[in-house]
């Protein structure tokens, strides 16, 4: 039984795309008789808030989604993140990066090998001399911490997309303002929670090899993956506020109660007929990952 999870960022209300992913993640776990946990990825303290987190949990409950144990907050796990970065550093697998955002953007836009992910960092600072580092320090530049990779091509197995492979670049582990980056935190926190299957939107598929590689370096279990298609608006772009009533509360204000929204989400995944009223418990025996749509759901 693979423990599943849903891990939103509490920076605003969940929209239909988030809620659909949450429903599918819940169904992956519950249909297998597994535990399901919720984690608030509130690393970004400037934009995250307890109020947003509370509203998100209320929306999940309103749809009939439950979870096991207490909700975990990433902001309470900084010590574990720091320990992981220190472990990588002690193994000689990190280095300080003094590049500015503009320099990083220019470097990332340069041509890379065909296996490198989009936006890959080419290692500008990986072999700086001590004199170069001191020069940056005197100029007031604060370093980020990057992973020292060897361009390894890492393959992950996805239940919906099959085998996905990508080279791992020198990913940032901690920004120059001290904030730990999600690629590192998610690996550490999934392992701590015993998460064995990560179900999330397929725009995050390119991050999977990086995260799997970090898990391997830290001696942690690499989860299996299932990246579900995005929800898009009528214009074919990723669902956003500009597309109208896209949150549970906005839909309620327009006359659609949570049960109707659940039925809409279930129908989008082929789990209910158009307009059929269903509950989450009714969806569990109907759920078959192999029969899920592979293309985005256009509202």
ZAMARGU-4260 file (C-alpha; in steps of 0.2 Angstrom, whole numbers, plus 5000, padded with zeros to 4 digits):
<rodrens>
0) 5000/5000/5000 | 5008/5016/4994 | 5005/5031/5005 | 4999/5046/4995 | 4999/5065/4998
5) 4993/5082/4993 | 5004/5096/4996 | 4997/5113/4991 | 5005/5130/4994 | 4994/5141/5005
10) 4996/5156/4995 | 4977/5158/4990 | 4962/5148/4987 | 4963/5131/4978 | 4956/5132/4960
15) 4948/5118/4951 | 4964/5112/4944 | 4971/5110/4962 | 4955/5102/4968 | 4955/5090/4954
20) 4973/5085/4957 | 4969/5083/4976 | 4954/5072/4972 | 4964/5061/4960 | 4979/5060/4973
25) 4966/5055/4986 | 4958/5041/4975 | 4975/5034/4970 | 4978/5031/4989 | 4961/5026/4995
30) 4958/5014/4981 | 4973/5005/4986 | 4968/5005/5004 | 4982/5017/5008 | 4985/5031/5020
35) 4983/5049/5013 | 4992/5064/5021 | 4992/5083/5018 | 5007/5094/5019 | 5006/5113/5018
40) 5021/5119/5007 | 5023/5136/5016 | 5042/5139/5012 | 5037/5156/5005 | 5033/5165/5021
45) 5030/5181/5012 | 5015/5175/5002 | 5009/5160/5013 | 4997/5162/5027 | 4988/5152/5040
50) 4972/5159/5034 | 4975/5153/5016 | 4980/5136/5023 | 4964/5135/5034 | 4953/5139/5019
55) 4961/5126/5008 | 4958/5112/5021 | 4940/5118/5022 | 4938/5116/5003 | 4946/5098/5004
60) 4934/5093/5018 | 4919/5101/5008 | 4922/5089/4994 | 4923/5074/5005 | 4942/5072/5005
65) 4949/5066/5022 | 4967/5063/5027 | 4977/5054/5040 | 4986/5062/5055 | 4990/5080/5057
70) 4993/5092/5043 | 5012/5095/5041 | 5019/5112/5038 | 5035/5114/5029 | 5040/5129/5039
75) 5041/5119/5054 | 5054/5107/5046 | 5068/5119/5042 | 5080/5110/5054 | 5077/5094/5044
80) 5080/5103/5027 | 5096/5111/5034 | 5102/5094/5040 | 5100/5087/5022 | 5109/5102/5014
85) 5123/5100/5027 | 5124/5081/5023 | 5126/5085/5005 | 5139/5098/5009 | 5149/5087/5019
90) 5150/5075/5005 | 5157/5088/4994 | 5141/5089/4984 | 5137/5108/4986 | 5145/5124/4981
95) 5141/5143/4983 | 5134/5152/4968 | 5135/5171/4967 | 5125/5173/4951 | 5112/5187/4951
100) 5095/5183/4944 | 5099/5191/4928 | 5115/5181/4926 | 5106/5165/4930 | 5092/5169/4917
105) 5105/5173/4904 | 5115/5157/4908 | 5099/5146/4908 | 5094/5153/4891 | 5110/5147/4883
110) 5110/5131/4873 | 5113/5115/4883 | 5115/5097/4879 | 5099/5088/4873 | 5097/5079/4889
115) 5097/5094/4900 | 5080/5101/4907 | 5074/5118/4901 | 5082/5132/4911 | 5096/5121/4917
120) 5110/5130/4926 | 5127/5127/4917 | 5138/5128/4932 | 5145/5146/4931 | 5151/5146/4949
125) 5155/5128/4952 | 5174/5130/4950 | 5177/5148/4956 | 5194/5151/4964 | 5195/5157/4982
130) 5200/5174/4975 | 5184/5175/4965 | 5173/5170/4979 | 5181/5183/4990 | 5179/5196/4976
135) 5160/5192/4976 | 5159/5193/4995 | 5167/5210/4995 | 5155/5216/4982 | 5141/5211/4994
140) 5134/5196/4985 | 5127/5183/4996 | 5129/5165/4989 | 5115/5152/4986 | 5119/5134/4988
145) 5119/5123/4973 | 5120/5104/4970 | 5136/5099/4962 | 5130/5087/4949 | 5139/5077/4936
150) 5125/5079/4923 | 5118/5062/4927 | 5103/5056/4917 | 5090/5050/4929 | 5075/5040/4925
155) 5059/5040/4934 | 5044/5029/4932 | 5027/5037/4930 | 5011/5027/4931 | 5003/5038/4918
160) 5018/5044/4907 | 5029/5029/4908 | 5048/5031/4909 | 5054/5049/4909 | 5072/5054/4909
165) 5082/5070/4910 | 5099/5075/4915 | 5101/5083/4932 | 5109/5101/4933 | 5116/5110/4947
170) 5100/5114/4955 | 5098/5127/4969 | 5096/5120/4986 | 5095/5136/4996 | 5093/5153/4989
175) 5104/5168/4993 | 5091/5175/5005 | 5093/5159/5016 | 5076/5151/5010 | 5077/5132/5006
180) 5071/5128/4989 | 5056/5116/4986 | 5065/5103/4976 | 5075/5099/4992 | 5062/5101/5005
185) 5049/5090/4995 | 5061/5076/4995 | 5065/5077/5013 | 5047/5079/5019 | 5040/5066/5008
190) 5053/5053/5015 | 5049/5059/5033 | 5030/5056/5030 | 5033/5039/5022 | 5026/5045/5005
195) 5028/5031/4992 | 5018/5038/4978 | 5018/5056/4972 | 5002/5061/4962 | 5003/5079/4956
200) 5000/5090/4940 | 5010/5085/4925 | 5019/5102/4924 | 5030/5096/4938 | 5036/5080/4929
205) 5052/5089/4923 | 5056/5091/4942 | 5055/5072/4946 | 5073/5067/4940 | 5080/5081/4950
210) 5070/5076/4966 | 5074/5057/4963 | 5092/5061/4962 | 5092/5071/4978 | 5083/5057/4986
215) 5096/5044/4981 | 5111/5055/4986 | 5103/5057/5003 | 5099/5038/5005 | 5080/5041/5004
220) 5067/5031/4996 | 5063/5037/4978 | 5044/5037/4977 | 5034/5032/4962 | 5025/5045/4952
225) 5009/5049/4943 | 5008/5066/4935 | 4990/5070/4930 | 4985/5082/4916 | 4982/5100/4919
230) 4966/5109/4919 | 4965/5123/4906 | 4953/5137/4902 | 4943/5140/4886 | 4958/5149/4879
235) 4969/5133/4880 | 4980/5141/4894 | 4983/5135/4912 | 4968/5138/4923 | 4969/5155/4932
240) 4958/5168/4940 | 4955/5177/4923 | 4944/5162/4918 | 4930/5166/4930 | 4923/5156/4944
245) 4937/5144/4947 | 4937/5141/4966 | 4925/5132/4977 | 4919/5148/4985 | 4917/5157/4968
250) 4907/5143/4961 | 4896/5142/4977 | 4893/5161/4975 | 4887/5157/4957 | 4875/5144/4963
255) 4886/5128/4962 | 4887/5119/4979 | 4902/5108/4983 | 4893/5092/4978 | 4890/5099/4961
260) 4909/5103/4960 | 4914/5086/4965 | 4902/5079/4952 | 4910/5090/4939 | 4928/5085/4944
265) 4923/5066/4944 | 4915/5068/4927 | 4931/5076/4920 | 4941/5060/4925 | 4928/5048/4918
270) 4922/5043/4935 | 4904/5050/4933 | 4891/5054/4920 | 4887/5072/4916 | 4877/5079/4930
275) 4878/5063/4940 | 4878/5067/4959 | 4892/5056/4968 | 4901/5056/4984 | 4920/5053/4986
280) 4916/5036/4994 | 4906/5031/4979 | 4921/5035/4967 | 4934/5024/4976 | 4928/5007/4969
285) 4926/5016/4952 | 4943/5022/4951 | 4956/5014/4939 | 4972/5024/4936 | 4974/5015/4919
290) 4958/5023/4913 | 4962/5041/4918 | 4962/5053/4903 | 4979/5058/4897 | 4975/5075/4890
295) 4972/5091/4899 | 4954/5094/4904 | 4947/5110/4896 | 4934/5119/4905
</rodrens>
